[in-house]
Amino acid sequence: MKTMRSYINQYVELSVSGRKDCVRGLFIDIGSDIMVLHDGERFLYLPLLHLQQMSLSVKQEAGVEFSGISWEPSQDLSYRKVLMNAKGMFTELYITGNQSIHGYVTSIMNDFFVFQSPVFHSVLIAMRHLKYLIPYSPNATPYAMNPTSFPVSTPTMALARTIDQQLKKLEGEFVVLNLGENPGKIGLLKTADTPIIEVITSGGASMFMHIDHVKTVHRP
């Protein structure tokens, strides 16, 4: 970690789990389990769990300027603290596939959190699968909507402490796993007997999946 700190204030490129292209930016700070980059416009918070490779970038993106960046180093910067600070702030998350989701962190449990999205509604996100988080400016709203059109509210479902306990609570309900990136991960959650869950797909067949591969869960 000490060696990585020597790269702070330098332009770097990262290989991040699940992304084909590199993430580039000015290396701003690092905590116990998360690092911070600035891409010239916004701050990116990347959990170290998904850092596959980091190196100095051979070139800086054309037109990107880093003058005037305001950042106060934190002695206790951590993934959970970043999530806590993001509650109620319009945020972009990258988890899986080729798309980001946008909305608000509303609840934080032991190993998952709840994200309210205009598109996906209440999404349960396993903490170990978040690749990065990008807060928007304080006055930004999803899709420039009036705040009254998408009020931030706490989830109506009863929340468990862990993602496996939450899946158990959802037995018998229709769910979408991993943002529906695969049609086989959409269906009736029949059983959630850790470490395996069983989903009945559209054709009536059973699909079995290890719970560690459940990145997100939402009810359409």
Secondary structure, DSSP 8 states (H G I E B T S, - for coil): -HHHHTTTTSEEEEEETT-SS-EEEEEEEE-SSEEEEE-SSSEEEEEGGGEEEEEE-SS--TT---TT------TT--HHHHHHHHBTS-EEEE-STT-EEEEEEEEE-SSEEEEEETTTEEEEEEGGG--EEEE--TT--GGG--GGGS-----SS---SSHHHHHHHTTTSEEEEGGGSSGGGEEEEEEEETTEEEEE-TTS-EEEEEGGG--EEE--
